[in-house]
Amino acid sequence: MEKFTKLGWDKAFKKEGKIFVKPERDIPKVAKLFKKAGVKKVLDLGCGSGRHLIYLAKRGFNVYGIDISKHGIKIAKDWLKKERLKACLEIGDFYKKLPFKDNYFDAVISIAALHHGKIGDIRKLINEMKRILKPKGLIFITAHKKLPKRKIPKEKLFGIKYIAPRTYVILGGPEKGGIHYNFNKKILKREFRDFEFLKLWLEPSHYCLFGKLKK
């Protein structure tokens, strides 16, 4: 997994540049909810080339980001500099211990990133999120869902292989070797049981969870 993400995403960012430019469609709504709750310090897990860092920094948040791709982080730094914005960025695998102190962040976001691992790795990440969040800290995450057979995901064009329940690896294309875990509502509620679900909604290919740490 780590080898794929480093090589695969580095290659993609080096070739395509920013790749993702526009913020995820719900981020403006989430930013307003953060403002209303008095959030100041936000971490973006899997920040990529920085689209959400830019959006949140422009709105006065103190932003941090971590991503496994050094090229993604470089693009983010250059983009921030061009916009005359600041952020604290780290290169690293977020399935390992995060390089941040306990109770450090008011909020954590993770867009299209959390599900790129086996359930054991995802659980470790959720525990790390709980560790670095302040009491009653907020989260906004998107999590991949299993699509009905009539809506074949484009990954199947390259072939996929299930390696564990609800967990598959892509066999070809730009994400060859990448792991995907399929969530459902029951699993989300189980794995994020230490969070109060303030809002949970479904998009065509993923779940959106806006929650608050219970303690």
MIDOSE-1310 file (N, C-alpha, C; in nm, 2 decimals, decimal comma, always signed):
residues 215
mekf	+0,08/-0,12/+0,00/+0,00/+0,00/+0,00/+0,09/+0,13/+0,00; +0,18/+0,13/+0,09/+0,27/+0,25/+0,10/+0,35/+0,27/-0,03; +0,40/+0,16/-0,08/+0,48/+0,17/-0,21/+0,39/+0,22/-0,32; +0,27/+0,17/-0,33/+0,18/+0,22/-0,44/+0,15/+0,37/-0,42
tklg	+0,11/+0,41/-0,30/+0,07/+0,55/-0,28/+0,18/+0,64/-0,31; +0,30/+0,61/-0,27/+0,42/+0,70/-0,29/+0,45/+0,71/-0,44; +0,46/+0,59/-0,50/+0,50/+0,59/-0,65/+0,38/+0,63/-0,73; +0,26/+0,58/-0,71/+0,15/+0,61/-0,79/+0,11/+0,76/-0,79
wdka	+0,09/+0,81/-0,67/+0,05/+0,95/-0,65/+0,16/+1,05/-0,69; +0,28/+1,01/-0,66/+0,39/+1,10/-0,70/+0,40/+1,11/-0,85; +0,38/+0,99/-0,92/+0,38/+0,99/-1,07/+0,27/+1,07/-1,12; +0,15/+1,06/-1,06/+0,03/+1,13/-1,11/+0,05/+1,28/-1,09
fkke	+0,09/+1,33/-0,97/+0,11/+1,47/-0,95/+0,22/+1,53/-1,04; +0,33/+1,45/-1,06/+0,44/+1,50/-1,14/+0,39/+1,52/-1,29; +0,30/+1,43/-1,33/+0,26/+1,43/-1,47/+0,15/+1,53/-1,49; +0,05/+1,53/-1,40/-0,07/+1,61/-1,42/-0,08/+1,74/-1,35
gkif	+0,01/+1,76/-1,25/+0,01/+1,89/-1,17/-0,09/+1,88/-1,06; -0,18/+1,98/-1,04/-0,27/+1,98/-0,93/-0,37/+1,87/-0,93; -0,40/+1,81/-1,04/-0,50/+1,70/-1,06/-0,64/+1,75/-1,02; -0,66/+1,78/-0,89/-0,78/+1,83/-0,83/-0,77/+1,98/-0,80
vkpe	-0,85/+2,06/-0,85/-0,84/+2,21/-0,83/-0,96/+2,26/-0,75; -1,08/+2,22/-0,79/-1,20/+2,27/-0,72/-1,22/+2,20/-0,59; -1,26/+2,27/-0,49/-1,30/+2,20/-0,36/-1,41/+2,10/-0,38; -1,42/+2,00/-0,29/-1,53/+1,91/-0,29/-1,66/+1,99/-0,27
rdip	-1,76/+1,95/-0,33/-1,89/+2,03/-0,34/-1,94/+2,07/-0,20; -1,92/+1,99/-0,10/-1,97/+2,02/+0,04/-1,88/+2,11/+0,12; -1,76/+2,13/+0,08/-1,66/+2,21/+0,16/-1,71/+2,35/+0,20; -1,78/+2,42/+0,11/-1,83/+2,56/+0,15/-1,93/+2,55/+0,27
kvak	-2,01/+2,45/+0,26/-2,11/+2,43/+0,37/-2,04/+2,39/+0,50; -1,94/+2,30/+0,49/-1,86/+2,26/+0,60/-1,78/+2,37/+0,66; -1,72/+2,46/+0,58/-1,65/+2,58/+0,63/-1,74/+2,67/+0,71; -1,86/+2,69/+0,66/-1,96/+2,77/+0,74/-1,99/+2,71/+0,87
lfkk	-2,01/+2,58/+0,88/-2,03/+2,51/+1,00/-1,91/+2,52/+1,10; -1,79/+2,51/+1,04/-1,67/+2,53/+1,12/-1,67/+2,67/+1,18; -1,69/+2,77/+1,10/-1,69/+2,91/+1,15/-1,79/+2,93/+1,26; -1,91/+2,87/+1,24/-2,02/+2,88/+1,34/-1,98/+2,82/+1,47
agvk	-1,90/+2,71/+1,47/-1,85/+2,64/+1,59/-1,73/+2,70/+1,65; -1,67/+2,80/+1,58/-1,55/+2,87/+1,64/-1,42/+2,79/+1,61; -1,42/+2,71/+1,50/-1,30/+2,63/+1,46/-1,20/+2,73/+1,41; -1,07/+2,70/+1,45/-0,96/+2,78/+1,41/-0,85/+2,69/+1,34
kvld	-0,82/+2,58/+1,40/-0,71/+2,50/+1,35/-0,76/+2,37/+1,29; -0,73/+2,35/+1,16/-0,79/+2,24/+1,08/-0,68/+2,16/+1,01; -0,69/+2,03/+1,02/-0,60/+1,94/+0,96/-0,67/+1,87/+0,84; -0,60/+1,87/+0,72/-0,65/+1,80/+0,60/-0,57/+1,67/+0,59
lgcg	-0,63/+1,56/+0,61/-0,57/+1,43/+0,60/-0,58/+1,38/+0,45; -0,46/+1,37/+0,39/-0,46/+1,34/+0,24/-0,49/+1,46/+0,16; -0,41/+1,56/+0,19/-0,44/+1,70/+0,13/-0,40/+1,71/-0,01; -0,32/+1,61/-0,07/-0,29/+1,62/-0,21/-0,22/+1,74/-0,25
sgrh	-0,26/+1,81/-0,36/-0,20/+1,93/-0,41/-0,26/+2,05/-0,34; -0,35/+2,04/-0,25/-0,38/+2,16/-0,16/-0,51/+2,23/-0,19; -0,61/+2,17/-0,27/-0,73/+2,24/-0,30/-0,81/+2,29/-0,18; -0,82/+2,20/-0,07/-0,89/+2,24/+0,04/-0,81/+2,33/+0,14
liyl	-0,68/+2,31/+0,14/-0,60/+2,40/+0,22/-0,61/+2,54/+0,17; -0,61/+2,56/+0,04/-0,63/+2,70/-0,02/-0,77/+2,75/+0,02; -0,87/+2,67/+0,00/-1,01/+2,72/+0,03/-1,02/+2,77/+0,17; -0,97/+2,68/+0,26/-0,99/+2,71/+0,41/-0,90/+2,82/+0,45
akrg	-0,77/+2,83/+0,40/-0,68/+2,94/+0,44/-0,74/+3,07/+0,39; -0,80/+3,08/+0,28/-0,86/+3,20/+0,23/-0,97/+3,25/+0,32; -1,03/+3,16/+0,39/-1,14/+3,20/+0,48/-1,09/+3,21/+0,63; -0,96/+3,22/+0,65/-0,91/+3,26/+0,78/-0,88/+3,14/+0,87
fnvy	-0,89/+3,02/+0,83/-0,86/+2,91/+0,91/-0,70/+2,89/+0,91; -0,66/+2,84/+1,03/-0,52/+2,80/+1,04/-0,50/+2,66/+0,99; -0,45/+2,63/+0,88/-0,46/+2,50/+0,81/-0,33/+2,42/+0,82; -0,34/+2,29/+0,83/-0,24/+2,20/+0,83/-0,27/+2,09/+0,73
gidi	-0,17/+2,02/+0,67/-0,20/+1,92/+0,58/-0,09/+1,81/+0,58; -0,14/+1,68/+0,55/-0,04/+1,57/+0,54/-0,08/+1,49/+0,42; +0,02/+1,45/+0,35/+0,00/+1,36/+0,23/+0,13/+1,28/+0,21; +0,11/+1,16/+0,15/+0,22/+1,07/+0,13/+0,30/+1,11/+0,01
skhg	+0,25/+1,19/-0,08/+0,31/+1,23/-0,20/+0,40/+1,35/-0,19; +0,53/+1,34/-0,20/+0,61/+1,46/-0,19/+0,59/+1,56/-0,30; +0,55/+1,51/-0,42/+0,52/+1,60/-0,53/+0,39/+1,68/-0,51; +0,29/+1,61/-0,45/+0,17/+1,67/-0,41/+0,19/+1,78/-0,31
ikia	+0,27/+1,76/-0,21/+0,30/+1,86/-0,11/+0,38/+1,98/-0,17; +0,47/+1,95/-0,27/+0,54/+2,06/-0,33/+0,45/+2,15/-0,41; +0,36/+2,09/-0,48/+0,26/+2,16/-0,56/+0,17/+2,25/-0,46; +0,13/+2,19/-0,35/+0,06/+2,26/-0,25/+0,13/+2,38/-0,20
kdwl	+0,26/+2,36/-0,17/+0,34/+2,47/-0,11/+0,36/+2,59/-0,22; +0,38/+2,55/-0,34/+0,39/+2,65/-0,45/+0,26/+2,72/-0,47; +0,15/+2,65/-0,46/+0,02/+2,71/-0,48/-0,01/+2,81/-0,37; +0,02/+2,77/-0,24/+0,00/+2,85/-0,13/+0,08/+2,98/-0,14
kker	+0,21/+2,96/-0,18/+0,30/+3,08/-0,20/+0,24/+3,18/-0,30; +0,19/+3,12/-0,41/+0,14/+3,21/-0,52/+0,02/+3,29/-0,47; -0,06/+3,22/-0,38/-0,18/+3,29/-0,33/-0,15/+3,37/-0,21; -0,02/+3,37/-0,17/+0,02/+3,45/-0,05/-0,05/+3,40/+0,08
lkac	-0,06/+3,27/+0,09/-0,13/+3,20/+0,20/-0,03/+3,11/+0,27; -0,06/+3,07/+0,40/+0,03/+2,99/+0,48/-0,04/+2,86/+0,52; +0,04/+2,76/+0,53/-0,01/+2,63/+0,59/+0,11/+2,55/+0,64; +0,09/+2,46/+0,73/+0,19/+2,37/+0,78/+0,17/+2,24/+0,72
leig	+0,27/+2,19/+0,64/+0,25/+2,07/+0,56/+0,35/+1,97/+0,60; +0,31/+1,84/+0,59/+0,39/+1,73/+0,63/+0,38/+1,62/+0,52; +0,50/+1,56/+0,49/+0,49/+1,44/+0,40/+0,49/+1,32/+0,49; +0,39/+1,23/+0,47/+0,38/+1,12/+0,56/+0,26/+1,03/+0,53
dfyk	+0,27/+0,91/+0,58/+0,16/+0,81/+0,56/+0,06/+0,83/+0,68; -0,06/+0,87/+0,65/-0,15/+0,89/+0,76/-0,21/+0,77/+0,83; -0,17/+0,65/+0,78/-0,21/+0,53/+0,85/-0,11/+0,49/+0,96; -0,01/+0,57/+0,97/+0,09/+0,55/+1,08/+0,06/+0,67/+1,18
klpf	+0,14/+0,67/+1,29/+0,12/+0,77/+1,40/+0,14/+0,91/+1,33; +0,04/+0,99/+1,36/+0,04/+1,13/+1,30/+0,14/+1,22/+1,38; +0,21/+1,30/+1,31/+0,32/+1,38/+1,37/+0,26/+1,51/+1,44; +0,16/+1,49/+1,52/+0,09/+1,61/+1,58/+0,06/+1,57/+1,73
kdny	+0,06/+1,67/+1,81/+0,04/+1,66/+1,96/-0,11/+1,62/+1,99; -0,13/+1,56/+2,10/-0,27/+1,53/+2,15/-0,35/+1,66/+2,16; -0,48/+1,65/+2,13/-0,57/+1,76/+2,15/-0,53/+1,89/+2,08; -0,48/+1,87/+1,96/-0,41/+1,99/+1,89/-0,51/+2,06/+1,79
fdav	-0,60/+1,99/+1,73/-0,69/+2,05/+1,63/-0,83/+2,07/+1,67; -0,89/+2,17/+1,62/-1,03/+2,20/+1,64/-1,11/+2,11/+1,54; -1,06/+2,08/+1,43/-1,13/+2,00/+1,33/-1,03/+1,92/+1,24; -1,08/+1,81/+1,18/-1,01/+1,73/+1,09/-1,10/+1,70/+0,97
isia	-1,04/+1,72/+0,85/-1,12/+1,68/+0,73/-1,03/+1,57/+0,65; -1,11/+1,48/+0,58/-1,04/+1,39/+0,50/-1,13/+1,36/+0,38; -1,09/+1,40/+0,26/-1,18/+1,39/+0,14/-1,12/+1,29/+0,05; -1,20/+1,18/+0,02/-1,16/+1,08/-0,08/-1,03/+1,02/-0,04
alhh	-1,00/+1,00/+0,09/-0,87/+0,95/+0,13/-0,88/+0,83/+0,23; -0,97/+0,85/+0,33/-0,98/+0,75/+0,44/-0,99/+0,61/+0,40; -1,06/+0,58/+0,29/-1,09/+0,44/+0,24/-0,98/+0,37/+0,17; -0,87/+0,44/+0,15/-0,76/+0,38/+0,08/-0,67/+0,29/+0,17
gkig	-0,73/+0,20/+0,24/-0,66/+0,11/+0,33/-0,75/+0,00/+0,38; -0,69/-0,10/+0,44/-0,76/-0,21/+0,50/-0,83/-0,16/+0,63; -0,93/-0,23/+0,67/-1,01/-0,18/+0,79/-0,92/-0,16/+0,91; -0,82/-0,25/+0,93/-0,73/-0,24/+1,04/-0,66/-0,10/+1,04
dirk	-0,61/-0,07/+0,92/-0,54/+0,06/+0,90/-0,63/+0,18/+0,93; -0,76/+0,17/+0,88/-0,86/+0,27/+0,89/-0,89/+0,29/+1,04; -0,90/+0,19/+1,12/-0,92/+0,20/+1,26/-0,81/+0,27/+1,33; -0,69/+0,24/+1,29/-0,57/+0,31/+1,35/-0,58/+0,46/+1,32
line	-0,62/+0,49/+1,20/-0,63/+0,63/+1,16/-0,74/+0,70/+1,24; -0,85/+0,64/+1,26/-0,96/+0,70/+1,34/-0,92/+0,72/+1,48; -0,84/+0,63/+1,54/-0,79/+0,64/+1,68/-0,69/+0,76/+1,68; -0,61/+0,78/+1,58/-0,52/+0,90/+1,57/-0,60/+1,03/+1,56
mkri	-0,71/+1,02/+1,48/-0,80/+1,14/+1,47/-0,85/+1,18/+1,61; -0,89/+1,08/+1,69/-0,95/+1,11/+1,82/-0,84/+1,16/+1,91; -0,71/+1,11/+1,89/-0,60/+1,16/+1,98/-0,57/+1,31/+1,95; -0,56/+1,35/+1,83/-0,52/+1,48/+1,79/-0,63/+1,59/+1,80
lkpk	-0,75/+1,54/+1,81/-0,86/+1,64/+1,82/-0,88/+1,69/+1,96; -0,92/+1,81/+1,97/-0,96/+1,87/+2,10/-1,09/+1,81/+2,14; -1,12/+1,81/+2,27/-1,25/+1,76/+2,32/-1,37/+1,83/+2,24; -1,46/+1,75/+2,19/-1,57/+1,80/+2,11/-1,53/+1,85/+1,97
glif	-1,41/+1,80/+1,93/-1,35/+1,84/+1,80/-1,44/+1,79/+1,69; -1,44/+1,86/+1,57/-1,52/+1,82/+1,46/-1,45/+1,75/+1,35; -1,52/+1,67/+1,27/-1,47/+1,60/+1,16/-1,56/+1,61/+1,04; -1,50/+1,61/+0,92/-1,58/+1,60/+0,80/-1,50/+1,50/+0,71
itah	-1,56/+1,38/+0,68/-1,49/+1,28/+0,60/-1,58/+1,23/+0,49; -1,53/+1,19/+0,38/-1,60/+1,12/+0,28/-1,55/+0,98/+0,27; -1,64/+0,88/+0,26/-1,60/+0,74/+0,26/-1,67/+0,67/+0,14; -1,58/+0,59/+0,07/-1,63/+0,52/-0,04/-1,74/+0,42/-0,01
kklp	-1,84/+0,41/-0,10/-1,95/+0,31/-0,08/-1,95/+0,21/-0,19; -2,00/+0,09/-0,17/-2,02/-0,01/-0,27/-2,13/+0,03/-0,37; -2,09/+0,04/-0,50/-2,19/+0,08/-0,60/-2,27/-0,04/-0,65; -2,39/-0,02/-0,69/-2,47/-0,13/-0,74/-2,41/-0,18/-0,87
krki	-2,44/-0,31/-0,91/-2,38/-0,37/-1,03/-2,41/-0,29/-1,15; -2,52/-0,23/-1,16/-2,56/-0,15/-1,28/-2,47/-0,03/-1,30; -2,41/+0,02/-1,19/-2,32/+0,13/-1,20/-2,17/+0,08/-1,18; -2,12/+0,02/-1,28/-1,98/-0,04/-1,26/-1,88/+0,07/-1,24
pkek	-1,80/+0,07/-1,13/-1,70/+0,17/-1,12/-1,59/+0,16/-1,22; -1,54/+0,28/-1,26/-1,44/+0,28/-1,37/-1,32/+0,20/-1,34; -1,29/+0,17/-1,21/-1,18/+0,09/-1,17/-1,19/-0,05/-1,23; -1,31/-0,10/-1,26/-1,33/-0,23/-1,31/-1,29/-0,24/-1,46
lfgi	-1,27/-0,13/-1,52/-1,21/-0,13/-1,66/-1,08/-0,19/-1,66; -1,01/-0,18/-1,54/-0,87/-0,23/-1,53/-0,87/-0,36/-1,45; -0,98/-0,40/-1,39/-0,99/-0,52/-1,31/-0,96/-0,49/-1,17; -1,04/-0,56/-1,08/-1,02/-0,55/-0,94/-1,01/-0,69/-0,88
kyia	-0,95/-0,70/-0,76/-0,94/-0,83/-0,69/-0,97/-0,80/-0,54; -1,07/-0,87/-0,49/-1,10/-0,86/-0,35/-1,00/-0,94/-0,27; -0,94/-0,87/-0,17/-0,84/-0,93/-0,08/-0,89/-0,95/+0,06; -1,00/-0,90/+0,09/-1,07/-0,91/+0,22/-1,21/-0,87/+0,21
prty	-1,30/-0,90/+0,30/-1,44/-0,85/+0,29/-1,44/-0,70/+0,27; -1,52/-0,66/+0,17/-1,54/-0,52/+0,13/-1,41/-0,44/+0,09; -1,30/-0,52/+0,06/-1,17/-0,46/+0,03/-1,11/-0,51/-0,10; -1,09/-0,42/-0,19/-1,03/-0,47/-0,32/-0,91/-0,39/-0,36
vilg	-0,83/-0,45/-0,45/-0,71/-0,39/-0,51/-0,74/-0,37/-0,66; -0,70/-0,25/-0,71/-0,71/-0,23/-0,85/-0,59/-0,29/-0,93; -0,62/-0,36/-1,04/-0,52/-0,44/-1,10/-0,45/-0,37/-1,22; -0,50/-0,25/-1,26/-0,44/-0,18/-1,37/-0,46/-0,03/-1,37
gpek	-0,41/+0,04/-1,47/-0,44/+0,18/-1,48/-0,36/+0,26/-1,38; -0,39/+0,39/-1,37/-0,31/+0,48/-1,29/-0,31/+0,45/-1,14; -0,41/+0,38/-1,09/-0,42/+0,34/-0,95/-0,39/+0,19/-0,92; -0,31/+0,13/-1,01/-0,28/-0,01/-1,00/-0,21/-0,03/-0,86
ggih	-0,27/-0,13/-0,79/-0,22/-0,17/-0,66/-0,29/-0,09/-0,55; -0,37/+0,00/-0,58/-0,44/+0,08/-0,48/-0,55/+0,01/-0,41; -0,56/+0,02/-0,28/-0,66/-0,04/-0,20/-0,78/+0,05/-0,18; -0,90/-0,01/-0,19/-1,03/+0,06/-0,16/-1,11/-0,03/-0,06
ynfn	-1,16/+0,04/+0,04/-1,25/-0,02/+0,13/-1,39/+0,04/+0,11; -1,50/-0,05/+0,10/-1,63/+0,00/+0,08/-1,71/+0,00/+0,22; -1,75/+0,12/+0,25/-1,83/+0,14/+0,37/-1,98/+0,13/+0,35; -2,05/+0,11/+0,45/-2,20/+0,13/+0,45/-2,23/+0,21/+0,58
kkil	-2,36/+0,24/+0,60/-2,40/+0,32/+0,71/-2,37/+0,25/+0,85; -2,40/+0,12/+0,85/-2,38/+0,05/+0,97/-2,23/+0,05/+1,01; -2,14/+0,03/+0,91/-2,00/+0,02/+0,94/-1,95/+0,16/+0,99; -2,00/+0,27/+0,92/-1,96/+0,40/+0,96/-1,99/+0,43/+1,10
kref	-2,12/+0,39/+1,14/-2,16/+0,42/+1,28/-2,08/+0,34/+1,38; -2,04/+0,22/+1,34/-1,96/+0,13/+1,43/-1,82/+0,19/+1,44; -1,76/+0,22/+1,33/-1,62/+0,26/+1,34/-1,60/+0,40/+1,40; -1,70/+0,49/+1,38/-1,70/+0,62/+1,43/-1,79/+0,64/+1,55
rdfe	-1,80/+0,53/+1,63/-1,89/+0,53/+1,75/-1,86/+0,63/+1,85; -1,73/+0,68/+1,86/-1,69/+0,78/+1,95/-1,72/+0,92/+1,91; -1,79/+0,93/+1,80/-1,83/+1,06/+1,74/-1,98/+1,07/+1,74; -2,03/+1,19/+1,76/-2,18/+1,22/+1,75/-2,20/+1,25/+1,60
flkl	-2,29/+1,19/+1,53/-2,32/+1,21/+1,39/-2,41/+1,34/+1,38; -2,35/+1,45/+1,35/-2,43/+1,57/+1,33/-2,51/+1,57/+1,20; -2,44/+1,53/+1,10/-2,50/+1,51/+0,96/-2,44/+1,40/+0,89; -2,52/+1,32/+0,83/-2,47/+1,21/+0,74/-2,55/+1,20/+0,62
wlep	-2,49/+1,21/+0,50/-2,57/+1,21/+0,38/-2,49/+1,13/+0,27; -2,56/+1,10/+0,17/-2,51/+1,01/+0,07/-2,50/+1,08/-0,07; -2,38/+1,07/-0,13/-2,36/+1,12/-0,26/-2,36/+1,00/-0,35; -2,35/+1,01/-0,49/-2,36/+0,90/-0,58/-2,25/+0,79/-0,55
shyc	-2,13/+0,83/-0,51/-2,03/+0,72/-0,49/-1,97/+0,72/-0,35; -2,02/+0,80/-0,26/-1,96/+0,80/-0,12/-2,06/+0,86/-0,02; -2,02/+0,83/+0,11/-2,09/+0,89/+0,22/-2,02/+1,02/+0,27; -2,09/+1,11/+0,32/-2,03/+1,23/+0,38/-2,07/+1,23/+0,53
lfgk	-1,98/+1,24/+0,61/-2,00/+1,24/+0,76/-1,95/+1,37/+0,82; -2,04/+1,45/+0,88/-2,00/+1,56/+0,96/-2,03/+1,53/+1,11; -1,92/+1,52/+1,19/-1,94/+1,47/+1,33/-1,87/+1,55/+1,43; -1,89/+1,51/+1,56/-1,83/+1,57/+1,67/-1,78/+1,47/+1,77
lkk	-1,65/+1,48/+1,81/-1,60/+1,39/+1,91/-1,68/+1,40/+2,04; -1,72/+1,28/+2,10/-1,81/+1,28/+2,21/-1,74/+1,33/+2,34; -1,62/+1,31/+2,35/-1,55/+1,35/+2,47/-1,44/+1,45/+2,44
